[in-house]
Amino acid sequence: MSATGIPGDPPPEGAPPGGRKALAVWGTGVSVYFVAVIFRTSLGVAGLDAADRFHVNASALSTFSILQLLVYAGMQIPVGLLVDRLGTKKVLALGAVLFTAGQLGFAFSPTYGTALASRALLGCGDALTFISVLRLGSRWFPAGRGPLVAQFAGLVGMAGNLVSTLVLARLLHGIGWTAAFAGSAVAGAVVLVLVLLFLKDHPEGHEPDPLPHQGAAYVRRQIAASWREPGTRLGLWVHFTTQFPAMVFLLLWGLPFLVEAQGLSRAVAGELLTLVVLSNMVVGLVYGQIVARHHGARLPLALGTVGTTAALWAATLAYPGPHAPMWLLVVLCTVLGACGPASMIGFDFARPANPPERQGTASGITNMGGFVASMTTLFAIGVLLDATGDDYSLAFSVVFVLQAAGVSQILRLRGRAARRERERLVASRVETVHVPV
């Protein structure tokens, strides 16, 4: 174990120190993301219950998640700018307040309209968390640990999904809707207290240079400079193409697909959703190690995940029998678990393409990708299910359309991003050689 607290070489001179204090501070920040994911994915185990509670059809049910993701995606660039400007502690504290209020509101919502408003508030708070956690990791750990730290953050998030799948689902059917959602909101209050008491934006001696307030002109320059970098755009499209199949499955449509289209019981369907989460956690550790040691593996891992996911979805949807066999569903859910870790690779393209003062903005742009794709797919599946009389095979075919669009953009940008990255590497080496000693 190195000084970073994560396996690998010691940090270079002048880099953030890492160590136990870094792990403790980062752990405080990532606990907020952990709770945010529990709240975000809580509808995934309550979709059928929500349809009965609010008396809505598939399109209206999908609107819950679409609105939540719309707010989340729309907030990503503003959140990146806020993190660059205000720091992690203030943004994470605000996020915890908002998503806790949203979860409480959802628990007590008497109507479909108030429930929608609560999910929008939850999405707003959720949007403030992940970019903040990425920024916290870059401030407390050396840059070479970036891929591992990001994958560990994703792993903790999936642990939140696991809690939602295993614990909240049981509470929902044991103590009821209001008690389950209101009780879970207590976790939001706990992490808010932890942030206020223990979180620090950066280690002592590593304070960033203050950014002068420059108003709208500064905002435009930050966004434009980040977007001009091919690595930022490549990161966005990698995130777009890899994340959404699993996100859509876990967030809303996985349980109805397995129960209504595949004829499984809720208990068995819940076990398959759990398999997606467990696979994600294992694959995340593997992908993080591979990318940290072999930078050239980023694109093959991402494209390989997309291709394998598409092949398994095609085999499942086109299976000639009335239901796909259990072994095929198990393989599908195992492969879906790789989508989250593959989406984290997008940040490994955006991170080296931007200087430290633009990391939050660039990460926000990248993080929009998968959530825009997820939102589009959630909406399309809901509309197609209503239009076709619950033909899940046709509705889920929209996955292939978005994957094709994303892969075409990845292939278009990969050469430019690679050349720009090599130029930056050469420039940094030259600069290092000419530094006086």
C-alpha positions in Angstrom: 0.0 0.0 0.0 1.5 3.3 -1.1 1.2 6.7 0.6 -1.9 7.3 -1.3 -3.7 4.6 0.5 -4.3 2.8 -2.8 -1.9 0.2 -4.2 0.7 1.6 -6.5 3.9 3.8 -6.6 4.5 6.7 -4.2 3.2 10.1 -5.3 5.5 12.4 -7.2 7.0 15.4 -5.5 4.5 18.3 -5.2 1.5 16.0 -5.7 -1.3 15.7 -3.1 -0.1 13.4 -0.3 -2.8 10.8 -0.2 -2.6 8.6 2.9 -5.1 7.8 5.6 -6.3 11.4 6.1 -7.1 11.6 2.3 -9.0 8.3 2.5 -11.0 9.6 5.5 -11.9 12.9 3.9 -12.6 11.3 0.6 -14.7 8.7 2.4 -16.8 11.4 3.9 -17.5 12.9 0.5 -18.2 9.6 -1.2 -20.7 8.7 1.6 -22.9 11.5 0.3 -22.7 10.0 -3.2 -23.6 6.6 -1.7 -26.8 7.9 -0.1 -27.6 9.9 -3.3 -27.5 6.7 -5.3 -29.8 4.9 -2.8 -32.3 7.7 -3.3 -31.8 7.9 -7.1 -32.4 4.1 -7.6 -35.1 3.7 -5.1 -37.7 4.0 -7.8 -36.2 1.0 -9.6 -37.5 -1.3 -6.9 -40.8 0.6 -6.5 -41.8 1.1 -10.1 -44.8 -1.2 -10.0 -45.8 0.1 -6.6 -45.6 3.7 -7.9 -47.8 2.8 -10.9 -50.5 1.4 -8.5 -50.1 4.2 -5.9 -50.5 7.0 -8.4 -52.7 5.2 -11.0 -50.4 5.9 -14.0 -49.4 4.0 -17.2 -45.9 3.2 -18.5 -45.3 6.6 -20.1 -46.3 8.4 -16.9 -44.2 6.1 -14.8 -41.2 6.7 -16.9 -41.7 10.4 -16.5 -40.5 10.1 -12.9 -37.1 8.9 -13.9 -37.0 11.1 -17.0 -37.6 14.3 -15.0 -35.1 13.2 -12.4 -32.5 12.6 -15.1 -33.4 15.7 -17.0 -32.7 17.8 -14.0 -29.5 15.8 -13.3 -28.1 16.1 -16.8 -29.1 19.8 -17.1 -27.3 20.5 -13.8 -23.9 18.9 -14.7 -22.2 21.9 -16.3 -23.5 24.4 -13.7 -22.4 21.9 -11.0 -18.9 21.7 -12.5 -18.6 25.5 -12.5 -19.9 25.6 -8.9 -17.3 23.1 -7.8 -14.5 25.0 -9.5 -15.7 28.2 -7.9 -17.0 27.3 -4.4 -15.2 24.0 -3.6 -16.5 20.6 -2.7 -17.7 21.1 0.8 -20.4 23.7 0.1 -21.6 21.9 -3.0 -21.9 18.5 -1.3 -23.7 20.0 1.7 -26.2 21.7 -0.6 -26.7 18.4 -2.5 -27.4 16.5 0.7 -30.1 19.1 1.8 -31.8 18.9 -1.6 -31.9 15.1 -2.2 -33.0 14.5 1.4 -35.9 17.0 1.0 -36.8 15.2 -2.3 -36.8 11.8 -0.7 -39.0 13.0 2.1 -41.3 14.7 -0.3 -41.7 11.5 -2.3 -42.5 9.6 0.8 -45.5 11.9 1.6 -46.6 12.8 -1.9 -50.4 12.4 -2.2 -50.6 13.0 -5.9 -48.6 12.2 -9.1 -47.8 15.9 -9.5 -46.3 16.4 -6.1 -44.3 13.1 -6.5 -42.9 14.4 -9.8 -41.8 17.6 -8.1 -40.1 15.6 -5.3 -38.2 13.5 -7.8 -37.0 16.7 -9.6 -35.8 18.1 -6.3 -34.0 14.8 -5.6 -32.4 14.8 -9.0 -31.1 18.4 -8.4 -29.4 17.3 -5.1 -28.1 14.1 -6.7 -26.6 16.2 -9.5 -24.3 18.0 -7.0 -22.6 14.9 -5.7 -20.6 12.9 -8.2 -18.7 15.8 -9.8 -17.9 17.0 -6.3 -16.5 13.6 -5.3 -14.3 13.4 -8.4 -13.0 16.8 -7.6 -12.3 15.8 -4.0 -10.3 12.8 -5.2 -8.2 15.0 -7.6 -7.4 17.3 -4.7 -6.4 14.7 -2.2 -4.7 12.0 -4.3 -2.0 12.1 -6.9 -3.1 12.3 -10.6 -1.8 8.8 -11.3 -4.4 7.4 -8.9 -7.2 9.1 -10.8 -8.6 6.0 -12.6 -8.6 4.0 -9.4 -10.2 6.7 -7.3 -12.9 7.3 -9.9 -13.7 3.5 -10.1 -13.8 3.2 -6.3 -16.3 6.1 -6.3 -18.4 4.3 -8.8 -18.1 1.1 -6.7 -19.4 2.9 -3.6 -22.2 4.3 -5.7 -23.2 0.8 -6.8 -23.1 -0.3 -3.2 -25.8 2.3 -2.7 -27.7 0.7 -5.5 -27.3 -2.7 -3.8 -28.8 -1.2 -0.6 -31.7 0.1 -2.6 -32.2 -3.3 -4.3 -31.9 -5.5 -1.1 -32.9 -3.3 1.8 -35.3 -0.7 0.5 -37.2 -3.2 -1.5 -37.9 -5.3 1.6 -38.8 -2.3 3.7 -41.2 -1.2 1.0 -43.1 -4.4 1.1 -42.7 -4.8 4.8 -43.6 -1.4 6.4 -45.1 0.4 3.4 -44.4 3.2 1.1 -44.4 6.2 3.4 -42.4 4.6 6.2 -39.8 3.1 3.9 -39.1 6.3 1.9 -39.3 8.6 5.0 -37.1 6.3 7.0 -34.4 6.2 4.3 -34.3 10.0 4.3 -32.6 9.9 7.7 -29.4 8.7 6.0 -29.4 12.1 4.1 -29.4 14.0 7.4 -26.5 11.8 8.7 -24.2 12.4 5.8 -25.0 16.2 5.8 -23.7 16.3 9.4 -20.6 14.4 8.4 -19.8 16.8 5.6 -20.2 19.9 7.8 -18.0 18.4 10.6 -15.3 16.5 8.8 -14.9 17.4 5.1 -12.1 19.6 3.8 -11.7 20.8 0.2 -8.0 20.1 0.0 -5.0 19.1 2.2 -2.9 21.8 3.9 -0.2 23.2 1.6 -2.1 22.3 -1.5 -4.6 25.2 -1.7 -5.6 26.0 -5.3 -5.0 29.5 -6.6 -8.0 31.7 -6.1 -10.2 32.2 -9.1 -11.1 35.9 -9.7 -14.8 36.4 -10.1 -15.4 37.3 -13.8 -19.2 36.7 -14.2 -20.7 35.4 -17.3 -17.6 35.8 -19.4 -15.7 33.5 -17.1 -18.5 30.9 -17.3 -18.5 31.0 -21.1 -14.7 30.7 -21.3 -14.7 27.7 -18.9 -17.3 25.9 -20.9 -15.9 26.8 -24.3 -12.3 25.9 -23.4 -13.4 22.5 -22.0 -15.6 21.7 -25.0 -12.8 22.6 -27.5 -10.7 19.8 -26.1 -11.4 16.6 -28.1 -10.7 14.6 -25.0 -13.7 16.2 -23.2 -16.0 15.4 -26.1 -14.7 11.9 -26.4 -15.2 11.4 -22.7 -18.8 12.6 -23.1 -19.5 10.1 -25.9 -17.8 7.2 -24.1 -20.0 8.0 -21.1 -23.1 8.3 -23.3 -22.6 5.0 -25.0 -21.6 2.8 -22.1 -23.7 3.9 -19.1 -27.3 3.9 -20.2 -28.2 0.2 -20.8 -27.5 -0.6 -17.1 -28.8 2.7 -15.8 -32.2 2.2 -17.6 -32.4 -1.4 -16.4 -31.7 -0.6 -12.7 -33.4 2.8 -12.5 -36.8 1.7 -13.8 -37.4 -0.9 -16.5 -35.4 -3.9 -15.4 -38.0 -5.2 -12.8 -41.0 -4.8 -15.1 -39.1 -6.4 -18.0 -38.1 -9.4 -15.9 -41.5 -9.8 -14.3 -43.9 -9.0 -17.1 -41.9 -9.9 -20.2 -39.9 -12.8 -18.8 -42.4 -14.3 -16.4 -40.2 -14.2 -13.3 -41.3 -13.6 -9.8 -40.4 -10.3 -8.1 -38.0 -12.2 -5.8 -36.1 -13.8 -8.7 -36.1 -10.5 -10.6 -34.7 -8.7 -7.6 -31.9 -11.3 -7.4 -31.0 -10.5 -11.1 -31.0 -6.8 -10.4 -28.6 -7.5 -7.5 -26.4 -9.5 -9.8 -26.0 -6.4 -12.0 -24.9 -4.4 -9.0 -22.5 -7.1 -7.8 -21.0 -7.5 -11.2 -20.5 -3.7 -11.5 -18.6 -3.7 -8.2 -16.2 -6.5 -9.3 -15.7 -5.2 -12.8 -15.1 -1.7 -11.5 -12.1 -2.9 -9.5 -10.7 -4.8 -12.5 -11.2 -1.9 -15.0 -9.7 0.6 -12.5 -6.5 -1.5 -12.2 -6.2 -2.0 -16.0 -6.7 1.6 -16.9 -4.3 2.8 -14.2 -1.5 0.5 -15.5 -2.3 0.5 -19.2 -3.6 3.8 -20.5 -4.0 2.5 -24.0 -6.6 0.0 -22.8 -9.3 2.7 -22.2 -10.9 2.6 -25.6 -10.8 -1.2 -26.2 -12.4 -1.7 -22.8 -15.2 0.8 -23.5 -15.9 -0.4 -27.1 -15.6 -4.0 -25.9 -18.2 -3.4 -23.3 -20.6 -1.7 -25.8 -20.2 -4.6 -28.3 -20.8 -7.3 -25.7 -23.8 -5.5 -24.2 -25.4 -5.2 -27.6 -24.8 -8.8 -28.4 -26.4 -10.0 -25.2 -29.4 -7.7 -25.6 -29.9 -8.9 -29.1 -29.7 -12.6 -28.0 -32.2 -12.0 -25.2 -34.8 -9.9 -27.2 -34.6 -12.2 -30.3 -34.8 -15.5 -28.4 -37.4 -17.6 -30.2 -39.2 -19.0 -27.1 -41.8 -17.1 -25.1 -39.1 -16.3 -22.4 -35.4 -16.2 -22.6 -33.7 -19.0 -20.5 -32.4 -18.2 -17.1 -28.8 -18.7 -18.1 -29.1 -16.1 -20.8 -30.7 -13.6 -18.3 -27.9 -14.3 -15.9 -25.2 -13.6 -18.5 -27.1 -10.5 -19.6 -27.2 -9.1 -16.1 -23.6 -9.9 -15.5 -22.5 -8.1 -18.6 -24.8 -5.1 -17.8 -22.7 -4.8 -14.6 -19.7 -3.7 -16.8 -21.6 -0.7 -18.1 -21.0 1.5 -15.1 -17.2 0.9 -14.9 -16.9 1.4 -18.6 -18.7 4.8 -18.3 -16.0 5.9 -15.8 -13.4 5.6 -18.5 -15.0 8.7 -20.1 -13.5 10.8 -17.2 -10.1 9.3 -18.0 -10.3 10.9 -21.4 -11.5 14.3 -20.1 -9.2 14.5 -17.1 -5.8 14.7 -18.9 -7.3 17.0 -21.5 -8.0 19.9 -19.1 -6.0 21.8 -16.5 -6.9 21.6 -12.8 -9.0 24.8 -12.9 -11.3 23.3 -15.5 -11.6 19.8 -14.0 -15.1 20.3 -12.5 -16.4 21.9 -15.7 -14.9 19.1 -18.0 -16.2 16.4 -15.6 -19.7 18.0 -15.7 -19.7 17.9 -19.5 -18.6 14.3 -19.6 -21.1 13.2 -17.0 -24.0 14.6 -19.0 -23.5 12.0 -21.7 -24.8 8.8 -20.0 -27.7 10.6 -18.3 -28.9 12.2 -21.5 -28.8 8.7 -23.1 -30.6 7.2 -20.1 -33.2 9.9 -20.1 -33.8 9.4 -23.9 -34.0 5.6 -23.5 -36.4 5.7 -20.5 -38.8 8.0 -22.5 -38.6 6.0 -25.7 -39.2 2.6 -23.9 -42.2 4.0 -22.0 -43.8 5.5 -25.2 -43.1 2.3 -27.2 -44.6 0.1 -24.5 -47.8 2.1 -24.5 -47.9 2.2 -28.3 -47.3 -1.5 -28.8 -49.3 -3.0 -26.0 -46.3 -3.8 -23.8 -44.0 -5.3 -26.5 -40.8 -5.3 -24.5 -38.7 -6.7 -27.4 -39.6 -3.8 -29.7 -39.4 -1.2 -26.9 -35.9 -2.3 -25.7 -34.6 -2.2 -29.3 -34.0 1.5 -28.9 -30.9 0.5 -27.0 -29.2 -0.4 -30.3 -30.0 3.0 -31.9 -28.3 5.0 -29.1 -25.3 2.6 -29.0 -24.8 3.0 -32.8 -25.0 6.8 -32.5 -22.5 6.9 -29.6 -20.0 4.5 -31.3 -19.9 6.6 -34.4 -19.0 9.7 -32.4 -16.3 7.8 -30.5 -14.7 6.6 -33.7 -14.8 10.1 -35.1 -13.1 11.7 -32.1 -10.6 9.1 -31.0 -7.8 10.1 -33.4 -8.0 13.8 -32.5 -8.1 13.1 -28.8 -5.1 10.8 -29.0 -3.0 13.3 -30.9 -3.9 16.1 -28.5 -3.0 13.9 -25.5 0.4 13.1 -27.0 1.1 16.8 -27.6 0.3 17.6 -24.0 2.6 14.8 -22.8 5.5 16.0 -25.0 4.9 19.6 -23.9 4.9 18.6 -20.2 8.2 16.6 -20.6 9.9 19.5 -22.3 8.7 21.9 -19.6 10.0 19.6 -16.9 13.4 19.4 -18.6 13.7 23.2 -18.7 12.7 23.7 -15.0 15.8 25.2 -13.2 17.0 23.1 -10.2 
